[in-house]
């Protein structure tokens, strides 16, 4: 199962829209480490680790106080 499929399936179970409602992997019950890192799936212009994955499917919606990605939106 791809990360996109996992996000869509988990968000349906929780009754949320991952395109408009920011989420953390743990809120969806997804272990981010199963997919590398969620920030790997962001644009390399947005996160440093975005350079490791050419498939850009996530956007950072909220940053933590320490400047790390905290919540995401599905593109």
Residue pairs with C-beta under 8 A, 6 or more apart in sequence:
1 9
3 35
3 38
3 41
3 57
4 57
4 74
6 28
6 30
6 35
7 18
7 23
7 28
7 30
7 74
8 18
8 74
10 28
10 29
10 30
11 17
11 18
11 21
11 23
11 28
11 74
13 29
14 27
14 28
14 29
16 23
18 28
18 73
18 74
19 73
19 74
19 75
20 73
21 73
22 61
22 62
22 71
22 72
22 73
23 71
23 72
23 73
24 70
24 71
24 72
25 31
25 32
25 38
32 38
35 41
36 52
36 53
37 49
38 58
38 69
38 72
39 47
39 48
39 49
39 50
39 58
39 60
39 68
39 69
40 47
40 49
40 50
40 52
40 53
41 50
41 53
41 55
41 56
41 57
41 58
42 49
42 50
42 56
42 58
42 59
42 60
42 69
42 72
43 50
43 56
43 59
44 50
44 51
46 59
46 60
47 60
47 69
50 56
56 75
57 74
57 75
58 72
58 73
58 74
58 75
59 72
59 73
59 75
60 69
60 70
60 71
60 72
61 71
61 72
61 73
62 69
62 70
62 71
63 69
63 70
64 70
